[in-house]
Amino acid sequence: RNRQARRFIVLRNEALARAAEAVWSPENVRGAALAVAIVVRGKGPTGFDAGRAAQNMMLAAWGDGIGSCPNGIADPEALAAVLDHDDDEQVVTVLSFGYPARPVDPESRTPDAWIERADRLAFDDVVELRS
């Protein structure tokens, strides 16, 4: 018996425009070449599984030179109206995909410079070693 508790909804045209208004950064979805809503249902680690699916889609896209961004849901009710999903389902994220406006050259900066530019904490500030 298939227990896959997630499905993927490709957003186009009017659905894309309406979904864009339901996420925290509408411009990420509005300007996307492709947008996919990940919808889950049921109990258990459905959010975890949806996150793995999202991550795999994003990594596969990056391997083909396509950028992506997960978009948090600001208005779940509005998004539910766009997707017309069942009462026992919820949208985990909306992924937006597209080609970067300019090429990214990972070797153009040191790892520390990339971390600083991204406004991220350094590795040693987020990883602890316990013995």
N, CA, C and O atoms as a GROMACS GRO file, in nm:
protein
  524
    1ARG      N    1   0.085  -0.119   0.000
    1ARG     CA    2   0.000   0.000   0.000
    1ARG      C    3   0.089   0.124   0.000
    1ARG      O    4   0.181   0.134   0.081
    2ASN      N    5   0.063   0.217  -0.089
    2ASN     CA    6   0.142   0.340  -0.100
    2ASN      C    7   0.103   0.435   0.013
    2ASN      O    8  -0.012   0.475   0.026
    3ARG      N    9   0.200   0.469   0.093
    3ARG     CA   10   0.176   0.560   0.206
    3ARG      C   11   0.242   0.696   0.184
    3ARG      O   12   0.267   0.770   0.279
    4GLN      N   13   0.270   0.727   0.060
    4GLN     CA   14   0.333   0.856   0.031
    4GLN      C   15   0.235   0.966   0.071
    4GLN      O   16   0.129   0.982   0.011
    5ALA      N   17   0.273   1.042   0.172
    5ALA     CA   18   0.183   1.143   0.230
    5ALA      C   19   0.211   1.282   0.178
    5ALA      O   20   0.185   1.381   0.247
    6ARG      N   21   0.263   1.292   0.058
    6ARG     CA   22   0.291   1.424   0.003
    6ARG      C   23   0.258   1.423  -0.146
    6ARG      O   24   0.258   1.320  -0.212
    7ARG      N   25   0.231   1.543  -0.194
    7ARG     CA   26   0.212   1.560  -0.337
    7ARG      C   27   0.266   1.696  -0.376
    7ARG      O   28   0.290   1.782  -0.292
    8PHE      N   29   0.286   1.713  -0.505
    8PHE     CA   30   0.352   1.832  -0.556
    8PHE      C   31   0.259   1.899  -0.657
    8PHE      O   32   0.211   1.835  -0.751
    9ILE      N   33   0.234   2.027  -0.637
    9ILE     CA   34   0.144   2.101  -0.724
    9ILE      C   35   0.224   2.209  -0.797
    9ILE      O   36   0.278   2.300  -0.734
   10VAL      N   37   0.231   2.197  -0.929
   10VAL     CA   38   0.301   2.296  -1.011
   10VAL      C   39   0.206   2.414  -1.029
   10VAL      O   40   0.092   2.398  -1.070
   11LEU      N   41   0.256   2.532  -0.998
   11LEU     CA   42   0.175   2.654  -1.005
   11LEU      C   43   0.206   2.730  -1.133
   11LEU      O   44   0.322   2.756  -1.165
   12ARG      N   45   0.100   2.764  -1.207
   12ARG     CA   46   0.118   2.841  -1.330
   12ARG      C   47   0.010   2.947  -1.339
   12ARG      O   48  -0.094   2.939  -1.274
   13ASN      N   49   0.038   3.047  -1.420
   13ASN     CA   50  -0.058   3.151  -1.456
   13ASN      C   51  -0.127   3.211  -1.333
   13ASN      O   52  -0.060   3.261  -1.243
   14GLU      N   53  -0.260   3.207  -1.330
   14GLU     CA   54  -0.336   3.269  -1.221
   14GLU      C   55  -0.304   3.206  -1.085
   14GLU      O   56  -0.295   3.277  -0.985
   15ALA      N   57  -0.286   3.075  -1.081
   15ALA     CA   58  -0.252   3.007  -0.955
   15ALA      C   59  -0.118   3.057  -0.902
   15ALA      O   60  -0.102   3.075  -0.781
   16LEU      N   61  -0.023   3.078  -0.991
   16LEU     CA   62   0.108   3.129  -0.951
   16LEU      C   63   0.095   3.269  -0.893
   16LEU      O   64   0.152   3.298  -0.788
   17ALA      N   65   0.022   3.355  -0.961
   17ALA     CA   66   0.004   3.493  -0.914
   17ALA      C   67  -0.066   3.496  -0.778
   17ALA      O   68  -0.026   3.573  -0.690
   18ARG      N   69  -0.168   3.416  -0.760
   18ARG     CA   70  -0.240   3.413  -0.632
   18ARG      C   71  -0.156   3.351  -0.521
   18ARG      O   72  -0.160   3.398  -0.407
   19ALA      N   73  -0.080   3.247  -0.552
   19ALA     CA   74   0.007   3.183  -0.452
   19ALA      C   75   0.116   3.279  -0.408
   19ALA      O   76   0.155   3.278  -0.291
   20ALA      N   77   0.165   3.361  -0.499
   20ALA     CA   78   0.270   3.457  -0.465
   20ALA      C   79   0.225   3.550  -0.352
   20ALA      O   80   0.306   3.588  -0.268
   21GLU      N   81   0.100   3.585  -0.351
   21GLU     CA   82   0.048   3.676  -0.248
   21GLU      C   83   0.034   3.609  -0.112
   21GLU      O   84   0.011   3.676  -0.012
   22ALA      N   85   0.049   3.476  -0.107
   22ALA     CA   86   0.031   3.402   0.019
   22ALA      C   87   0.163   3.363   0.085
   22ALA      O   88   0.162   3.300   0.191
   23VAL      N   89   0.278   3.398   0.024
   23VAL     CA   90   0.408   3.365   0.083
   23VAL      C   91   0.473   3.492   0.138
   23VAL      O   92   0.428   3.603   0.111
   24TRP      N   93   0.579   3.474   0.217
   24TRP     CA   94   0.644   3.589   0.283
   24TRP      C   95   0.716   3.680   0.184
   24TRP      O   96   0.724   3.801   0.207
   25SER      N   97   0.771   3.624   0.076
   25SER     CA   98   0.842   3.706  -0.025
   25SER      C   99   0.777   3.685  -0.161
   25SER      O  100   0.826   3.605  -0.241
   26PRO      N  101   0.669   3.755  -0.188
   26PRO     CA  102   0.593   3.734  -0.312
   26PRO      C  103   0.679   3.742  -0.438
   26PRO      O  104   0.654   3.668  -0.534
   27GLU      N  105   0.779   3.830  -0.441
   27GLU     CA  106   0.860   3.845  -0.562
   27GLU      C  107   0.936   3.718  -0.597
   27GLU      O  108   0.965   3.694  -0.714
   28ASN      N  109   0.970   3.635  -0.497
   28ASN     CA  110   1.038   3.508  -0.524
   28ASN      C  111   0.952   3.415  -0.607
   28ASN      O  112   1.002   3.341  -0.692
   29VAL      N  113   0.822   3.417  -0.584
   29VAL     CA  114   0.731   3.328  -0.656
   29VAL      C  115   0.682   3.395  -0.784
   29VAL      O  116   0.674   3.331  -0.889
   30ARG      N  117   0.651   3.522  -0.775
   30ARG     CA  118   0.598   3.596  -0.890
   30ARG      C  119   0.693   3.590  -1.010
   30ARG      O  120   0.649   3.577  -1.124
   31GLY      N  121   0.822   3.601  -0.984
   31GLY     CA  122   0.920   3.603  -1.093
   31GLY      C  123   0.980   3.467  -1.126
   31GLY      O  124   1.076   3.460  -1.203
   32ALA      N  125   0.927   3.361  -1.069
   32ALA     CA  126   0.985   3.228  -1.090
   32ALA      C  127   0.951   3.170  -1.227
   32ALA      O  128   0.842   3.192  -1.280
   33ALA      N  129   1.046   3.097  -1.281
   33ALA     CA  130   1.021   3.024  -1.405
   33ALA      C  131   0.934   2.903  -1.375
   33ALA      O  132   0.859   2.857  -1.462
   34LEU      N  133   0.944   2.851  -1.253
   34LEU     CA  134   0.866   2.735  -1.209
   34LEU      C  135   0.844   2.748  -1.059
   34LEU      O  136   0.935   2.787  -0.986
   35ALA      N  137   0.725   2.716  -1.015
   35ALA     CA  138   0.696   2.713  -0.871
   35ALA      C  139   0.620   2.586  -0.840
   35ALA      O  140   0.530   2.545  -0.914
   36VAL      N  141   0.657   2.523  -0.729
   36VAL     CA  142   0.597   2.396  -0.687
   36VAL      C  143   0.557   2.407  -0.541
   36VAL      O  144   0.639   2.440  -0.456
   37ALA      N  145   0.431   2.378  -0.512
   37ALA     CA  146   0.384   2.371  -0.373
   37ALA      C  147   0.394   2.228  -0.328
   37ALA      O  148   0.352   2.136  -0.398
   38ILE      N  149   0.451   2.207  -0.209
   38ILE     CA  150   0.458   2.073  -0.151
   38ILE      C  151   0.349   2.063  -0.045
   38ILE      O  152   0.347   2.140   0.051
   39VAL      N  153   0.259   1.968  -0.064
   39VAL     CA  154   0.143   1.949   0.021
   39VAL      C  155   0.156   1.814   0.092
   39VAL      O  156   0.189   1.714   0.028
   40VAL      N  157   0.130   1.812   0.222
   40VAL     CA  158   0.138   1.687   0.299
   40VAL      C  159   0.004   1.658   0.366
   40VAL      O  160  -0.079   1.747   0.385
   41ARG      N  161  -0.012   1.531   0.402
   41ARG     CA  162  -0.130   1.490   0.477
   41ARG      C  163  -0.091   1.376   0.570
   41ARG      O  164   0.011   1.311   0.551
   42GLY      N  165  -0.175   1.355   0.670
   42GLY     CA  166  -0.154   1.242   0.759
   42GLY      C  167  -0.070   1.275   0.880
   42GLY      O  168  -0.041   1.391   0.909
   43LYS      N  169  -0.033   1.168   0.950
   43LYS     CA  170   0.044   1.181   1.074
   43LYS      C  171   0.186   1.132   1.052
   43LYS      O  172   0.219   1.075   0.948
   44GLY      N  173   0.267   1.155   1.151
   44GLY     CA  174   0.406   1.110   1.143
   44GLY      C  175   0.496   1.221   1.093
   44GLY      O  176   0.460   1.339   1.099
   45PRO      N  177   0.613   1.183   1.044
   45PRO     CA  178   0.713   1.283   1.004
   45PRO      C  179   0.689   1.339   0.864
   45PRO      O  180   0.781   1.344   0.783
   46THR      N  181   0.567   1.382   0.836
   46THR     CA  182   0.536   1.429   0.701
   46THR      C  183   0.614   1.555   0.665
   46THR      O  184   0.658   1.570   0.551
   47GLY      N  185   0.631   1.644   0.762
   47GLY     CA  186   0.708   1.766   0.736
   47GLY      C  187   0.853   1.734   0.706
   47GLY      O  188   0.914   1.798   0.619
   48PHE      N  189   0.908   1.637   0.776
   48PHE     CA  190   1.046   1.596   0.754
   48PHE      C  191   1.062   1.539   0.613
   48PHE      O  192   1.155   1.574   0.540
   49ASP      N  193   0.970   1.450   0.575
   49ASP     CA  194   0.975   1.390   0.442
   49ASP      C  195   0.957   1.496   0.333
   49ASP      O  196   1.024   1.490   0.230
   50ALA      N  197   0.869   1.591   0.356
   50ALA     CA  198   0.849   1.699   0.258
   50ALA      C  199   0.976   1.784   0.247
   50ALA      O  200   1.012   1.827   0.138
   51GLY      N  201   1.042   1.807   0.359
   51GLY     CA  202   1.168   1.882   0.358
   51GLY      C  203   1.275   1.810   0.279
   51GLY      O  204   1.352   1.873   0.206
   52ARG      N  205   1.280   1.678   0.294
   52ARG     CA  206   1.379   1.601   0.216
   52ARG      C  207   1.346   1.608   0.067
   52ARG      O  208   1.436   1.622  -0.016
   53ALA      N  209   1.218   1.600   0.033
   53ALA     CA  210   1.178   1.610  -0.107
   53ALA      C  211   1.216   1.747  -0.163
   53ALA      O  212   1.269   1.757  -0.274
   54ALA      N  213   1.190   1.852  -0.086
   54ALA     CA  214   1.224   1.988  -0.129
   54ALA      C  215   1.375   2.001  -0.149
   54ALA      O  216   1.421   2.054  -0.250
   55GLN      N  217   1.450   1.953  -0.052
   55GLN     CA  218   1.595   1.961  -0.061
   55GLN      C  219   1.647   1.887  -0.185
   55GLN      O  220   1.734   1.937  -0.255
   56ASN      N  221   1.593   1.768  -0.211
   56ASN     CA  222   1.638   1.692  -0.328
   56ASN      C  223   1.604   1.764  -0.457
   56ASN      O  224   1.685   1.765  -0.550
   57MET      N  225   1.487   1.825  -0.464
   57MET     CA  226   1.449   1.900  -0.584
   57MET      C  227   1.543   2.018  -0.603
   57MET      O  228   1.586   2.046  -0.715
   58MET      N  229   1.574   2.088  -0.495
   58MET     CA  230   1.661   2.205  -0.503
   58MET      C  231   1.804   2.166  -0.542
   58MET      O  232   1.867   2.235  -0.621
   59LEU      N  233   1.855   2.057  -0.485
   59LEU     CA  234   1.991   2.012  -0.519
   59LEU      C  235   1.999   1.965  -0.664
   59LEU      O  236   2.096   1.992  -0.734
   60ALA      N  237   1.896   1.893  -0.710
   60ALA     CA  238   1.894   1.848  -0.849
   60ALA      C  239   1.891   1.968  -0.943
   60ALA      O  240   1.960   1.968  -1.045
   61ALA      N  241   1.813   2.068  -0.910
   61ALA     CA  242   1.805   2.189  -0.992
   61ALA      C  243   1.941   2.259  -0.997
   61ALA      O  244   1.987   2.301  -1.103
   62TRP      N  245   2.005   2.271  -0.880
   62TRP     CA  246   2.135   2.339  -0.875
   62TRP      C  247   2.237   2.267  -0.963
   62TRP      O  248   2.321   2.331  -1.026
   63GLY      N  249   2.229   2.135  -0.966
   63GLY     CA  250   2.319   2.057  -1.050
   63GLY      C  251   2.303   2.089  -1.198
   63GLY      O  252   2.395   2.068  -1.276
   64ASP      N  253   2.187   2.141  -1.236
   64ASP     CA  254   2.162   2.181  -1.374
   64ASP      C  255   2.173   2.333  -1.393
   64ASP      O  256   2.132   2.386  -1.496
   65GLY      N  257   2.228   2.402  -1.293
   65GLY     CA  258   2.248   2.547  -1.303
   65GLY      C  259   2.124   2.629  -1.275
   65GLY      O  260   2.118   2.746  -1.311
   66ILE      N  261   2.025   2.569  -1.210
   66ILE     CA  262   1.900   2.638  -1.180
   66ILE      C  263   1.897   2.673  -1.032
   66ILE      O  264   1.920   2.587  -0.946
   67GLY      N  265   1.869   2.799  -1.002
   67GLY     CA  266   1.859   2.844  -0.864
   67GLY      C  267   1.720   2.814  -0.809
   67GLY      O  268   1.625   2.792  -0.885
   68SER      N  269   1.709   2.812  -0.678
   68SER     CA  270   1.580   2.784  -0.615
   68SER      C  271   1.572   2.853  -0.480
   68SER      O  272   1.673   2.897  -0.424
   69CYS      N  273   1.450   2.861  -0.430
   69CYS     CA  274   1.429   2.924  -0.300
   69CYS      C  275   1.304   2.865  -0.236
   69CYS      O  276   1.198   2.861  -0.298
   70PRO      N  277   1.315   2.818  -0.110
   70PRO     CA  278   1.194   2.776  -0.040
   70PRO      C  279   1.124   2.901   0.014
   70PRO      O  280   1.189   2.992   0.064
   71ASN      N  281   0.994   2.905   0.002
   71ASN     CA  282   0.918   3.022   0.045
   71ASN      C  283   0.823   2.984   0.157
   71ASN      O  284   0.740   2.894   0.143
   72GLY      N  285   0.836   3.053   0.269
   72GLY     CA  286   0.748   3.030   0.383
   72GLY      C  287   0.608   3.080   0.355
   72GLY      O  288   0.588   3.174   0.277
   73ILE      N  289   0.513   3.018   0.418
   73ILE     CA  290   0.372   3.049   0.395
   73ILE      C  291   0.327   3.156   0.494
   73ILE      O  292   0.327   3.133   0.615
   74ALA      N  293   0.289   3.273   0.443
   74ALA     CA  294   0.242   3.383   0.526
   74ALA      C  295   0.092   3.375   0.552
   74ALA      O  296   0.044   3.416   0.658
   75ASP      N  297   0.017   3.324   0.454
   75ASP     CA  298  -0.130   3.319   0.464
   75ASP      C  299  -0.179   3.181   0.420
   75ASP      O  300  -0.216   3.162   0.304
   76PRO      N  301  -0.179   3.084   0.514
   76PRO     CA  302  -0.218   2.947   0.479
   76PRO      C  303  -0.359   2.936   0.421
   76PRO      O  304  -0.384   2.854   0.333
   77GLU      N  305  -0.451   3.018   0.470
   77GLU     CA  306  -0.589   3.012   0.421
   77GLU      C  307  -0.597   3.056   0.274
   77GLU      O  308  -0.667   2.993   0.194
   78ALA      N  309  -0.527   3.162   0.240
   78ALA     CA  310  -0.527   3.210   0.102
   78ALA      C  311  -0.464   3.106   0.009
   78ALA      O  312  -0.512   3.083  -0.102
   79LEU      N  313  -0.356   3.044   0.055
   79LEU     CA  314  -0.291   2.942  -0.027
   79LEU      C  315  -0.380   2.819  -0.040
   79LEU      O  316  -0.384   2.757  -0.146
   80ALA      N  317  -0.450   2.783   0.065
   80ALA     CA  318  -0.543   2.670   0.059
   80ALA      C  319  -0.651   2.696  -0.045
   80ALA      O  320  -0.692   2.604  -0.116
   81ALA      N  321  -0.697   2.819  -0.055
   81ALA     CA  322  -0.798   2.854  -0.155
   81ALA      C  323  -0.744   2.839  -0.297
   81ALA      O  324  -0.816   2.798  -0.388
   82VAL      N  325  -0.617   2.872  -0.316
   82VAL     CA  326  -0.554   2.858  -0.448
   82VAL      C  327  -0.539   2.711  -0.485
   82VAL      O  328  -0.568   2.671  -0.598
   83LEU      N  329  -0.493   2.632  -0.389
   83LEU     CA  330  -0.460   2.492  -0.417
   83LEU      C  331  -0.578   2.398  -0.405
   83LEU      O  332  -0.577   2.288  -0.458
   84ASP      N  333  -0.681   2.443  -0.335
   84ASP     CA  334  -0.801   2.362  -0.316
   84ASP      C  335  -0.766   2.223  -0.263
   84ASP      O  336  -0.814   2.122  -0.313
   85HIS      N  337  -0.681   2.221  -0.160
   85HIS     CA  338  -0.642   2.091  -0.103
   85HIS      C  339  -0.743   2.046   0.002
   85HIS      O  340  -0.826   2.124   0.049
   86ASP      N  341  -0.735   1.919   0.037
   86ASP     CA  342  -0.828   1.860   0.132
   86ASP      C  343  -0.807   1.917   0.272
   86ASP      O  344  -0.701   1.974   0.302
   87ASP      N  345  -0.907   1.902   0.358
   87ASP     CA  346  -0.900   1.954   0.495
   87ASP      C  347  -0.787   1.891   0.576
   87ASP      O  348  -0.733   1.955   0.666
   88ASP      N  349  -0.751   1.767   0.546
   88ASP     CA  350  -0.646   1.699   0.621
   88ASP      C  351  -0.508   1.722   0.561
   88ASP      O  352  -0.412   1.656   0.600
   89GLU      N  353  -0.496   1.816   0.468
   89GLU     CA  354  -0.368   1.847   0.405
   89GLU      C  355  -0.322   1.988   0.444
   89GLU      O  356  -0.402   2.073   0.483
   90GLN      N  357  -0.192   2.009   0.432
   90GLN     CA  358  -0.138   2.143   0.452
   90GLN      C  359  -0.018   2.163   0.361
   90GLN      O  360   0.051   2.068   0.325
   91VAL      N  361   0.005   2.289   0.324
   91VAL     CA  362   0.119   2.323   0.240
   91VAL      C  363   0.240   2.344   0.330
   91VAL      O  364   0.234   2.421   0.426
   92VAL      N  365   0.348   2.275   0.299
   92VAL     CA  366   0.471   2.288   0.377
   92VAL      C  367   0.554   2.405   0.328
   92VAL      O  368   0.604   2.484   0.407
   93THR      N  369   0.567   2.416   0.196
   93THR     CA  370   0.646   2.523   0.136
   93THR      C  371   0.608   2.538  -0.010
   93THR      O  372   0.547   2.450  -0.069
   94VAL      N  373   0.646   2.651  -0.066
   94VAL     CA  374   0.636   2.673  -0.209
   94VAL      C  375   0.778   2.697  -0.258
   94VAL      O  376   0.845   2.791  -0.214
   95LEU      N  377   0.824   2.612  -0.348
   95LEU     CA  378   0.959   2.626  -0.402
   95LEU      C  379   0.952   2.707  -0.531
   95LEU      O  380   0.866   2.683  -0.616
   96SER      N  381   1.042   2.802  -0.544
   96SER     CA  382   1.052   2.878  -0.669
   96SER      C  383   1.185   2.842  -0.735
   96SER      O  384   1.287   2.827  -0.668
   97PHE      N  385   1.182   2.829  -0.868
   97PHE     CA  386   1.299   2.790  -0.945
   97PHE      C  387   1.320   2.888  -1.060
   97PHE      O  388   1.224   2.941  -1.116
   98GLY      N  389   1.445   2.910  -1.095
   98GLY     CA  390   1.476   2.994  -1.209
   98GLY      C  391   1.627   3.003  -1.229
   98GLY      O  392   1.705   2.959  -1.145
   99TYR      N  393   1.666   3.060  -1.340
   99TYR     CA  394   1.808   3.078  -1.367
   99TYR      C  395   1.857   3.204  -1.297
   99TYR      O  396   1.791   3.308  -1.303
  100PRO      N  397   1.973   3.196  -1.230
  100PRO     CA  398   2.027   3.314  -1.162
  100PRO      C  399   2.048   3.431  -1.259
  100PRO      O  400   2.083   3.410  -1.375
  101ALA      N  401   2.025   3.551  -1.211
  101ALA     CA  402   2.042   3.671  -1.293
  101ALA      C  403   2.188   3.686  -1.337
  101ALA      O  404   2.216   3.739  -1.444
  102ARG      N  405   2.278   3.641  -1.255
  102ARG     CA  406   2.419   3.643  -1.292
  102ARG      C  407   2.482   3.512  -1.243
  102ARG      O  408   2.441   3.457  -1.141
  103PRO      N  409   2.581   3.464  -1.315
  103PRO     CA  410   2.645   3.338  -1.275
  103PRO      C  411   2.710   3.348  -1.138
  103PRO      O  412   2.759   3.453  -1.098
  104VAL      N  413   2.709   3.237  -1.067
  104VAL     CA  414   2.773   3.230  -0.936
  104VAL      C  415   2.904   3.156  -0.952
  104VAL      O  416   2.907   3.044  -1.005
  105ASP      N  417   3.012   3.216  -0.906
  105ASP     CA  418   3.144   3.153  -0.910
  105ASP      C  419   3.187   3.126  -0.767
  105ASP      O  420   3.234   3.217  -0.700
  106PRO      N  421   3.172   3.003  -0.719
  106PRO     CA  422   3.204   2.971  -0.579
  106PRO      C  423   3.347   3.004  -0.541
  106PRO      O  424   3.375   3.031  -0.424
  107GLU      N  425   3.438   3.002  -0.638
  107GLU     CA  426   3.579   3.026  -0.607
  107GLU      C  427   3.614   3.174  -0.606
  107GLU      O  428   3.730   3.210  -0.584
  108SER      N  429   3.516   3.260  -0.630
  108SER     CA  430   3.544   3.404  -0.634
  108SER      C  431   3.563   3.463  -0.494
  108SER      O  432   3.613   3.575  -0.480
  109ARG      N  433   3.524   3.389  -0.391
  109ARG     CA  434   3.540   3.433  -0.252
  109ARG      C  435   3.586   3.316  -0.168
  109ARG      O  436   3.568   3.200  -0.205
  110THR      N  437   3.644   3.347  -0.055
  110THR     CA  438   3.680   3.242   0.041
  110THR      C  439   3.553   3.195   0.111
  110THR      O  440   3.452   3.267   0.110
  111PRO      N  441   3.554   3.076   0.171
  111PRO     CA  442   3.437   3.032   0.246
  111PRO      C  443   3.394   3.134   0.353
  111PRO      O  444   3.275   3.158   0.370
  112ASP      N  445   3.490   3.192   0.424
  112ASP     CA  446   3.456   3.291   0.526
  112ASP      C  447   3.390   3.414   0.465
  112ASP      O  448   3.299   3.472   0.525
  113ALA      N  449   3.435   3.455   0.347
  113ALA     CA  450   3.376   3.570   0.280
  113ALA      C  451   3.232   3.540   0.238
  113ALA      O  452   3.144   3.626   0.250
  114TRP      N  453   3.207   3.418   0.190
  114TRP     CA  454   3.069   3.379   0.154
  114TRP      C  455   2.980   3.379   0.277
  114TRP      O  456   2.865   3.425   0.272
  115ILE      N  457   3.031   3.327   0.389
  115ILE     CA  458   2.954   3.324   0.514
  115ILE      C  459   2.920   3.465   0.558
  115ILE      O  460   2.806   3.494   0.596
  116GLU      N  461   3.018   3.553   0.554
  116GLU     CA  462   2.994   3.692   0.594
  116GLU      C  463   2.894   3.759   0.501
  116GLU      O  464   2.804   3.830   0.546
  117ARG      N  465   2.908   3.737   0.372
  117ARG     CA  466   2.816   3.797   0.275
  117ARG      C  467   2.673   3.748   0.294
  117ARG      O  468   2.577   3.823   0.276
  118ALA      N  469   2.658   3.620   0.332
  118ALA     CA  470   2.526   3.562   0.353
  118ALA      C  471   2.469   3.595   0.491
  118ALA      O  472   2.357   3.558   0.523
  119ASP      N  473   2.548   3.665   0.572
  119ASP     CA  474   2.507   3.700   0.707
  119ASP      C  475   2.474   3.574   0.789
  119ASP      O  476   2.372   3.568   0.858
  120ARG      N  477   2.562   3.475   0.779
  120ARG     CA  478   2.548   3.350   0.853
  120ARG      C  479   2.652   3.345   0.963
  120ARG      O  480   2.758   3.407   0.953
  121LEU      N  481   2.622   3.270   1.066
  121LEU     CA  482   2.719   3.249   1.172
  121LEU      C  483   2.829   3.157   1.123
  121LEU      O  484   2.806   3.072   1.036
  122ALA      N  485   2.948   3.173   1.177
  122ALA     CA  486   3.060   3.087   1.142
  122ALA      C  487   3.034   2.946   1.193
  122ALA      O  488   2.961   2.926   1.290
  123PHE      N  489   3.095   2.849   1.128
  123PHE     CA  490   3.080   2.707   1.163
  123PHE      C  491   3.100   2.684   1.312
  123PHE      O  492   3.019   2.617   1.376
  124ASP      N  493   3.209   2.738   1.368
  124ASP     CA  494   3.240   2.715   1.510
  124ASP      C  495   3.136   2.778   1.604
  124ASP      O  496   3.128   2.742   1.721
  125ASP      N  497   3.056   2.872   1.553
  125ASP     CA  498   2.953   2.934   1.635
  125ASP      C  499   2.824   2.854   1.638
  125ASP      O  500   2.739   2.877   1.724
  126VAL      N  501   2.807   2.761   1.546
  126VAL     CA  502   2.682   2.683   1.541
  126VAL      C  503   2.704   2.533   1.566
  126VAL      O  504   2.608   2.459   1.585
  127VAL      N  505   2.830   2.488   1.565
  127VAL     CA  506   2.860   2.347   1.587
  127VAL      C  507   2.937   2.332   1.716
  127VAL      O  508   3.037   2.400   1.739
  128GLU      N  509   2.891   2.243   1.801
  128GLU     CA  510   2.959   2.215   1.928
  128GLU      C  511   3.006   2.071   1.929
  128GLU      O  512   2.941   1.982   1.874
  129LEU      N  513   3.120   2.049   1.991
  129LEU     CA  514   3.174   1.914   2.006
  129LEU      C  515   3.160   1.872   2.152
  129LEU      O  516   3.208   1.942   2.241
  130ARG      N  517   3.095   1.762   2.176
  130ARG     CA  518   3.081   1.708   2.312
  130ARG      C  519   3.144   1.570   2.317
  130ARG      O  520   3.128   1.491   2.224
  131SER      N  521   3.214   1.541   2.423
  131SER     CA  522   3.275   1.410   2.439
  131SER      C  523   3.218   1.339   2.560
  131SER      O  524   3.258   1.226   2.589
   0.00000   0.00000   0.00000
